[in-house]
Every structure is written in structure tokens, then in C-alpha cells.
Amino acid sequence: MKKLKRLALMTIMLIAVSIIGGCSSKTDDKLETLTILYPGDEGERMSEFMENEFAEKMAEDLNVKVEVIYVPWDQYWEQKDIMLAANEPIDLYWDGLPSLSTMVNKKQARVLNDLIDQYGQDMLKVLPKEQLEGATINGDIYGIPSSYAPSSAMYQLVCVRQDIMDAVGMTKLNTAEDLKEFAKRTSEKFPDLKGPSDIIFKPLTRYFEDEPLTFIAAEDLIVFGEDTNKVYSYYEAEAFKKVAKFNREMYQSGYYSDDLTIKYNERDSRMQTGQYTWVEGSLGKENEIIDTVKANAPDAKLKSYLLAEEKPRYIIATGGEVLCIPQTAPNPEGAMKFINWLYSSEENYLFALYGVEGKDYEIVDGRIKKIADNDFFYEWMFRNQNYQLFSPDIDQSYIDLYKSWDDNAIRSKTLGFNFNNENVKEIETAIKEVGLKDFAAIRSGFVDFDTEYPKAVKKLKEAGIDEYIAEVQRQFDEFLASQEN
């Protein structure tokens, strides 16, 4: 009898466990999966956050389970292309918006208009129409340009080691010659430093250009003249020739290392080692990377300078970063809901980017202070000036400059234009190959300009650069006409 009771009790317990397990499984089954492809490495606190507080918040607010695929920075773009080409189940990813038409033609980005209409209305309250134009072709929105912040003279600044400038007795950087003098003094006084981490061709282009030039197609191959309304081959522009010749002088003087061209995309990583003196900057970059630099060079100070400061600043983009939903995304609705959720309130924004208030950060006198040096979703990737807060160590003078940075800037005529390369895809591939194989070394000053430049231009012509420029000009003229109507 006792044996029967024990068996009955065990049966009841097994049934109970089965029911509980079934309920748990059913609860998990109710959650939709949202898969995000993300550059970088997963930190310990980020992992804990994603599994606990963030997971609970996503389940409660969006009924989703977020899975993040981390890819190291030096492999990210290659792996992104491979995974999307293989139709891996990716719902959302970030890119630097190098060429929207290329991303669209590779089927890496779907049209978002209907998704935004249905699930993105809260987002639109803090992202203006002009922001979305940064990822629009013929009225179709293919991405959410994030990092909504002051943007004039984007990528035209130089972020330098201010402590090194102070040590070598320099007080300004406004010309190319100032840069050369800084490199010269640094190499003499600090021979153990490795010099510049970047050839900063865009800041130098700003300095040498005869008219304001805006890069508008084939990544860095095609520019638009703001004064003439003409489209040019950047590599054939007078500004490029001057940049290349200046960099040749820098290389021959021993100020540039070979890595600057061979491993160009690692320029930011080099700067953060604390062994280099400057890198291409944008407004606020010094604040974004200073903690990493100081971890390797505790006395480091960073400051950004705008070459040819007296020239006008153009708002060339409302965001150089973009969030995209692939055409093959299993859960595009969940991806849009997540973006909308993040921008729907300051509470959600701070939670995703800084963690739990009182545990990971605190707000004192309108400034945000990290309690521990933990990383969550990158702040710069989702930055929005409606919610942005600054840390206590940022000078108020910088905050005032930041907030007023675009006040006197000129809106570029290119804002809202995205070239559609459908008619010239093969030409674009060919000219990019010439750019990579021939012009990159010329731009960096690593080969003799007088002998190599004519050869490279000949290859560019044979690849079809003139036909490509004509197509960009045609589309841009149509765009300008549509803006006037």
C-alpha cells in the first residue's frame, strides 16, 4: 500500500513537473526571436544584462527574445556580407552607410516605408524627415540613419593627442603645414610614438579644395561641387592631387607607416592604443574614444580641430550610421518594433545604452555618470540629440559648442540624394577596383605621384569613370529639379 502511495505521489510529481515544463516551454514559444548582427566583442556585464534585465524588458514590452551575434570589428564588414548573402536569419544590422545603392542591390536592405507607417510612429517624433532622407532612394526608405546629432563638416575634423601638442609647444592646427610641423616635432621629441594613425584624406581635401566638395557615390570616388553643381571624379580633382602630393611628402619624411594604407580600416584601433598622434575625427569623437586611449596612455588628452576653419561648414549628412533590416529577415516587424521602442522614450534610450539606473549609471545635475566601466549598446550607434546626455567630465564650453555647431552651417544640396547604381553596377565594380589597387597607395603617398598617377588615371578611364559620372550627374540634376518643384 505504501509502495502504491509512493508510486502515486511520484506520478503526481512527474505530471506537475511536466505541466510546469510545458507552461515554461509554451511561454518561451510565445516570444518572437529578434536576431541582431552587431560589431565588437561581448562584455561580461553586457552578457549578464542581455540575459536578465534586458531580456525581461523585451519580453514584457515587445514580446521578443533578442539574440545578438557579435562579430569582431576587424571581421565585421566581411562577415556581414557573407552572412547576408547566405540568407542567415538576421533581422537587424548596423552599417556605416558606405553606399546605399550597393547595399540595396545586394538585397541587404528592404524597403521600410510600410513597417515605419505601422510600427515606427514613436521613432518619428525624435527622428525628423530629413534624417530618413539619408537612406532613401526614389522615395523608398531602406534604413534608419541613426546618430542624429550635429553633422556639419562630418569627417572633416582631425582628432589629435592634445597632450602631445602641448608638449611640443603647438597651440593650433588649421593648415596642412601645421599638421606636418606637429608630426615633425613629435618624431623628434617622442621617437617611441608611431606617428599618425590615419592619412585623414577628407580633412585634407577640405583644406585643399577650391570649392566645397561632397562625396556622393561609389563611396569615396565621386564628389559633388557645391558651387558649380557639377559631379567629379575625386581622383581627377585638383584637391586630390594636392592631398596625394602632401601625403607623399609626409611618407618620404618618415611620418607615415605602411599600415596606414595596408590596414586603412584599422585607423581607429591604432589611435586607441595610445601610440599614435591623430586620426580622422567628427564632432565629439575625442569624448567617445578617450577612455580607451587613456587605458593605454593614462596622461592622454584628445581634441578635435577643423582644418581651414574659416571655410563654411556644410551639413552633408544627418547621420553617417544606418540600421538596416535585410530583405531576408525572418522577423522584420520585430526589428522595427525594437528600433521604435528604443527611440520612444528617454527611459528606453538610456536603458539600452547605459543599463540599469542606480546599478550601471546615475544622473546628477543633468549629467550621466557611469557607476562602472561597462559597455551596453553603443551610444554613438543610436545617438539622438533629443535624449543625449553628457558625462560630468565634459566641459560645459564643449557642450555649448556641440549644441550650436550646426547653427551657422549650410545645408548641402546633396542632402537626401542617394545614387541608384542599377544602370552602372559593372562600371562601379571596375572603378572601385582601380581605386583600391592603384589610387589608395597614391592617396596615401606611398608611391611616386608623377610616375604612378597618369597610369592610374588611364585605368580609371578604361574602367568607365566618365560614363559613371554622367549617370550620377543625370540623377543628381533630376534630384535638384525635384527639390525646386
N, C-alpha and C positions, 0 to 999 in steps of 0.2 A: 504494500500500500504506500509506504514511504517512498519506494522506488518510483511508483506511478506518479506520486505528487511531485517528486523531483523532476521527472520527465515532463510533466505538465508545466511546471514552473519554467523549465528550460525552453519549452516550446513557446510559452508566452513571451519570454525574454527575447527569443530569436525573432518572433513576429514583431515585437516592439522595435528591435534594432532595425529590422527590415523596413518597417514603416518610417522610422526616423531617417534612415538612409535614403529611402525613396523620396521623402519630402525634401531632404537636402539636395538630392540629385535633381529633383524637379525644380527647386529654387534656382540652382545653378543653370539649369536648362532654360529658364525664363530670361536669363541675362544674354543680351546680344554681345558678340565679341567685336571689339574695335581694335584693329592692329595698326600701330603707328611705327613707321620706319624713322629712326632717329640717329643723328650723328653723335659720336662720342662714346664714352665709357660709362657704365652704370656705377654710381657711387653707392656706398653701403647704406646711407640714410635714404637715398632715392629708392633703393630696392625695398627697404622697410616701409617707406611712405606709400609706394605703389601697391604693396601687398596689404596694407592696413587702412590708414586714414583715407587715402585716395580711392582705394577700391570700394570702401564703404560709401564714400560720397558719390562715386559714379553709379553704383548700384541704386542708391536712393534717388538721385536726381535725374539720371538718364537711362537707368535700367540696362547699363552696359558693363562689360568687363573689358578693361583696357589692357592690351598686351603690347609691350614696346620691344621692338627689335633694335638693339644697339649695334651700330657699325662704327669702328674707329674712324676718326677724321681722315686719316691718310688713305682709307679704302672706301670712303662713303660714296663718292660720285660714281666710281666704277661699279661698286656693288649695287647701288641704286638702279643703274641702267640694266645690269644683269638680271636682278630680281624682277623688275617691272617687265622686261622683255620675256621673261619666263612665266609671266602671269602669276607670280607669287601672290598670296592673299594679303595685299597691302591696301589699307583703307585711306591712309593719310601719310603724307611725307612732306618734308621741307626741302627747298632748294634755294639757291642764291639768285634765281631768275636770270640765268645767263642768256637764254634765247627762248622766249615763249613759243615761237612757231616751231622750233625744233622739238620742244617737249610735246607739243600738240601732235605734230606729225609722227612722232614715235609712239603716239597713243598713251603718253604718260599722264595726261591731264584730261578730264572730262569737262563738258560744259556744266556750269554750276547755277545758271540762272534760275531754273525751277527749284533746285534744292535751297537756294537762298530765299526765294519767294516763300517757300513752305516752312523752312526751319531756321532761317538766318536773320529774322527781323530784329532781334535784340542786338545782334552784332552791328547792324547798320546804324544804330544810334551812336556808335563811337567810331565807326569807320565811314568816312564820307564817300560820296560817289567818286570823287577824284582819286581816292585810294584804290578803288576797284578797277579804275581805268588802267592801272599798271599791269594788269593781267587780262586785258580784254582785246579780242580780235573781232572786228566787224560786229560789235555788239554782244558777242558771246564771252562770258566771263569764265576763264579757265583756272583761276586760282584766287586765293585771298592774299593779296600783298600785305604782309604783316609789318611789324616795326614802324607803326605810324608815329612819326616823330619829325622834328625839323630836318629838312633834307637838302637845302641848297648847298651847292658845292660838294655834293656827295662824292666820296672817294678822291677828293682833290686836296685833302689835307695830308700833312706829314706828322706822324706821332713819333716823338723823339724822347730820348733819355735826357730829361731836363737837368738831372744832377750832373751828367757828363758835360752838358753845355756850360753849366755854371763853373765846373772845374776847369774848363779850358778857356774861360773868360769871354764867352759869347753871350750876347743879350738878345739877338734877333735871328730869325730865319725868314727871309722874304724873297730871296732870289736863288737861282741855281748856284751862283758863285758862293753864296752863304753856305749852302749845303756842302760844296766842295771844301770850303775852308773848315767847316766843322769836322769833316772826315779827315782832313789833313792834321788838324790839331789833336784829334782823338788818337790817331795812329801814332803820333809822336809821344803823347803823354800816357796813353794806355795801350801799349803794344799787345797786351794779352787779350784785349777785346777783338771781336771778329768783324767789326765794321758794320755797315748797313745790312739789314736782313732782307731788303727789298729795293728794287731799282725805281720804284714809285713813278712809273711812266705817266700815270694820269695826272698827278700833281705837277710833274714837269711839263706835260702837254699844256696844262692851264697856263704855266709861266711863259712858254714859248709861242703859243698860238697867236695868230694875227686877228682872228675873230673867235668868239666863243664857239667851241666845238662840243657836240653832244654825241656820245656813242649810241647808235640806234639799231644796228643789225649785225648779224654774224659775229656776235659777241664783241670783240674789240677791233674788228676790221673796217667797219663803216661808221663815218661820223657825219653829223649834220651841222652846217654853218648857220648859227642863229641870225647873223646879219644878212646873209645872202640867200637864205632858204635853199641852199644847194647841198646835195649829198656828195660826199667824197670818199675815196679810198684813203683810210687813215695812213696806210703805209706809203702813200704817194703824197701826203700833205707835207707842207714845209715844216709844220710843227714836229712831225715825226722825225724828219731828217735832223732837226736840231736836237731832239731828245736823244737820238741814236749817237750823234757825234759827241754830245756831252757825256753820255754813258761810256763811250769809247775812251774818253779822257780819264774817266773815273777808273775804268778797268786797267788801263795802262799804268795808272798811278798806283795800282795795287790796293785800291779801296773796295773793290767788288770781288767776292769769291765766286767760284764756278757754280756753287749751289744755287745762286740767285736765278739762274736760268734752268739748270738741270732739275732742280727741285723748287720751281717757282711757287707752287701751291702751298709749300710749307713755310712761307714767309712769316705768317703769324706765329706759328710754332717756334720758329727760330727766335723771334723777338722775345717770346715769353721765357726763354732760357736765361735771360739776363746778361747774355754775352754780346748782344748787338745794340746798335745805336738808333736805328729808325726803321719805320715800316709805314706803308700807306695807311692813312687814317680816315676817319669820319668823325663827325661831331660826337664827342663823348667816348671815343674808343679808349682813351687813356684810362678812364674810370672802369671800363669793362675788363681790362687785362692787367691792371696794376697789381692786384693781389697775387696773380701767378708770377709776374715779373719779380715782385718783392720776395716771393718764396725762394727765388734763386739769387736775387741781388737785393738784400734787405734795405740798402740805402737808396734804392732806385726811386726816382721821381719821373713822371711822364707828363708831357704837354704836347698839344697838337697845334701846329702852325699852318696857316694858309699861304702858300706861295702867291706872289702877285696879289697881295691883299687888297690893293687899290682897284683891281678889276671887279666888275659886277659879279654877283653870285646868282646862278640860275638854279631854280628848283627843277631838277632833271628827273626826279622820281619821288613818289610819295612813299616808297618802300622798296628796298633792294632785296628783300626776302619775300618768299611766297610759299604758301601752304597749298598743296595740290591733292586732289582726290583722283586716283588713276581711273581710267576707263574700265578696268577690270576689277575695281574694288568690290569685295563681297558686301560691304555694308556702307555705301556712300551716305545714306541717311544718318547713320550713327556718327560718321566723320563730321558732317555739317552740324549736327546737334552739339557735338563736342566743342567745335570752334565757337558756335553761338553761345554755348554755356560759359566758356572761358571769358568772353567779352561782355557777357550780360550784366555783370556787376563787379564792383571793386573787390568784394569779398571773394568771389570765384577767381578773379585775376590774381590776387595776392596768394590765395591758397595754392594755385597751380604753380606759381613761380617762386614762392618763398616757403611753402609748407604751412605748418600749424602755428597760429599766433600764440605767443606765450611759451611755445616749445622750440620753435625754429627761428622766430623773429618777434620783434616788438616795435611798436610805433611810438615815438617820443617826439613831441613838438613838430609833428608833420614830417618827420624823417623816419626811414625804415632802417632798423638795425638788426643784423643777423646775430642770433644768440650763439650759433655755432657755424663754422665754415662749411656748410653743406650745400650741395647743388641740387636743384629741382629742375623743372623745365626751364630752358634758357630764357632769361629775362629779355635779352636782345631779340630773340626769335619772335616774341609775341608783344614786344613793347608797344604801348599805346599811351600817347601823351595825356589822355583824359584820366588815366589811372596812375601814371608813372610817379614813383616816389624816389627820393634821393637819400643816400646814406649820410650819417652825421658828419663824416669827414670831408664831404664835398663842400667847397667854399660857396657861399651864397652868391658871390660875384659870378661864378661859373653858371649857377642855376639861372640867374638873371640873363646871362648871355645866351644860354641854351633856349630859354623860353622866347627870346626876342630874335633869335638867329634868322628866321625867315621873314622878319617884318619888312625889310627893305630889299628882299630878293626879287628877282624877275622870274615869272613863270615861263619855263621853256615852252617853245612851240611844239616840242616833241611829246609833251605830257599827254598820255592817253593813246599815243601811237605805238602799235606793235606790228612789226613787219610780218607778213604772211609769206613764207618762203616756198609755198607749194609749187610755184612755177619754175623755181630755180634751185631745187634741192641738190641736184648733182653738182651744179656750179658751186654752191655753198660748201659742199663737202670738199671740193677741189681747192678752193681758195683758203679754206681753213687749214688744209694740209700744208699748203705753201707757207701760210703764216706760222704754223708750228715748226716746220722743218727748216725754214730759211729766215723768216723775219724775227723770230724770237731771239735768236743769237745776235742779230743786227741791232734790235731794240735794246738789248742788254749791254751792247758794246763789246761783246766777246770776240767779234771778228772785224776785220778791216772794212770800214764802210765803203771806201772808194772802189774796192775791187768786188765786194760781195753784193752791194746794194743793186747795181744795174742787173746782175744775174737774177736776183730775186724778183725784181720788178718784171723782167721778161717772163718768168714762170707765172707770175700773177696774171699777166695779160693773157697768156696762153690758157690759163685755167678759167678765164671768162669773167674777170673782175668788172670790165666795162658793161657787159650785159647785165650783170648782177646789180651794179649801181643804177643802171637805167630803170630796172624793175623797182628798186627801193624808191627812187625819185618819183616814179609814176604813182606808186601807192601813197607816198607822202603828199604829193600835190593833191591827190583826191581827198586825203585826210584833212589838209588845210582848207580845201574848198568846203568840205562838210562842216568844219568848225565855224566858217564865216556865215553859213546859211542858218 
